[in-house]
Amino acid sequence: MPDMERWPTGRLLSTAARLVEHAWNEKLSGMGLTHAGVIVLEVLAVKGPVTQSMLAQIVRVQAQTMGKTLARLEAHGHVSRTRGVSDRRSQMVSLTEAGEHTLGLASQLEREVLAFVPVDTAKLRWELQALVRELANNDSSDAVNVIVAADSGATQGNVSG
């Protein structure tokens, strides 16, 4: 492995994030989930039923990408989609009871991914939250504010760690 002592902090953060996501995705695949799917389930758990286009905006992905994620979630019974009442072109997405149960299991799997790491994960979460808050506070751009607001609303109930 290259000399990580010389890596900038941003590289360390992004590498750690990719490694955690890869390990978590391996565990989630048995439930028909991916990291992206868990984010969708978390948003639905907090916000309740929303349109597919609104969900794509909240999660900050293209509508086509969201459609693929939802198709997988729906095929495994984690979400349901129904035509909008006022606009038949729109689709309302809802978390199913099976999806709620699966979200709880996914949170447990996330904890298992980090369980063997000799790091205080509660403290790490606190430090990362502080980092996100401070970076967001120091950047008043609309793009950063939207990302942080969407992520805060989507994961406020997530106590994984």
N, C-alpha and C positions, 0 to 999 in steps of 0.2 A: 504494500500500500504506500502511496506517496507520502512524503513528510507532511502530516497534517498540522504540525506546529507552524508551518509557514502559510497555511490556508487562511484567507480572509474569513471573518465571521459569517458573511453572507454565504460563502461556499459551504462552510460547516453546517449552517442551518438548512440550506437547500438539499445537501447530501443526506443529512439525517432525516429530513422530511421524506425524501424519495425512498430511503431504506425502510422507514416505518410504514409508509404507504404500501410498498411492495410486500412486506411481511404480512400486513393486515389484509391485503387483497388475497393473498394465498389462503388465509384462514376463512375469509368471507366467501370465497368461491363455492364452497360446499353448501352454502345457503342461497346460492343464486344472486349474490350481492357483489358489488365493488365498492370502493371508497366513495365514488361519485353517487352510487345508489344510496349509501348510508346518509350522505348529506341531504339528498332529496327526502328521505324518510324523516330526518331530523326537522327539516323545514316544515313538512306537513304535520308533524307532531306538535310543533309550536303554533303554526299559523292556522291549521285546519285546512279544509278544502280550498284550493286556489286553482286558477286557470293554468293550463300548461304553459302559456306564454308568460304569465306572471312568475311562475316557478322558474322558468329559464332566466328571467331577469334577476330574480333574487339570487340564484345560484351563480349568475354571471357566465352563462354558457349560451351558445347559439341554440335556436329553437330545434334545429335538426338534431343536435347532440342530445338535447333533453328528450326528444322523441325516442331516440334509441335507448336511452337510460330507462325511460318509462315503459317501453315495450318489454324490456327484460324484467323490470319490477312487476309489471302486470302479469307476465307469463308465470311468475313464481307466486302470484297471489298476494304480493306485498302492497299493491295499490290498486285502485279501480279508477277508471275514467268514464265519465258520462258527458253527453252533449249538454252544452249550456242551454238554459231555458230561454233567456232573452236573445242569445246569439248562438244559433245552431252550429256555427262554424267553430266555436270555441269548445274546449274540453275542460271540464272540471276534474281535478285530480284529488283523490281522497286516500288517506291511509286506511288500510284494512286492519281488522283485528290481528290477523296473521302478521301484517307489517309491523304493528306495534310490538308484538312479541319478538319478532326478528330484530327489531331495533334494539331491544334490551339485550339480546344475545350478542349483537354486533358490538355493543358497548363493552360487554364482558371480554370479547375477543380482543378488543383494542387494549384493554388492561393487560391481557395475557402477552401481547406482543412486547410490551415494555417490562413485564414482570422480572425477567432475568437480567435486566440492565441495572448495574449497580449505581443507580441515580435515584434521588428522591423525586419521584414523578410528580407528586403534589407540588413540590417547590418548583420543579421545572415548568409545570403548567402555570403557576403563579408568575414566574419570571417571563414566560412567553406572552402571557396576557398583558403584563406591564409593558413589555417591549412593543406589542401591537398598539396599545393605548398611546404610548408616548410618541411613537412614529406617526400615528394618525393625528395626534394633537399638533405635531410640528409641521404637518402637511395639510394645508387647508383646501387642497384641490377637491373638487366635487367627486372625482373618480375615487379617491381614497375614502372620502366620507361615505360614499355609497357602499363600497366594499365592506368597510368596518361595520356600518349599520346593518347591512344584510347578514353578515356573518354573526353579529351579536344577536340578532333576532332569531337566527336559525339555530344557534347552538346554546342559547342561554340556559337551557335545562340540562345540558350535557355535563356530567360531573365525572367523566372518565379520567383516569389518571392512575 
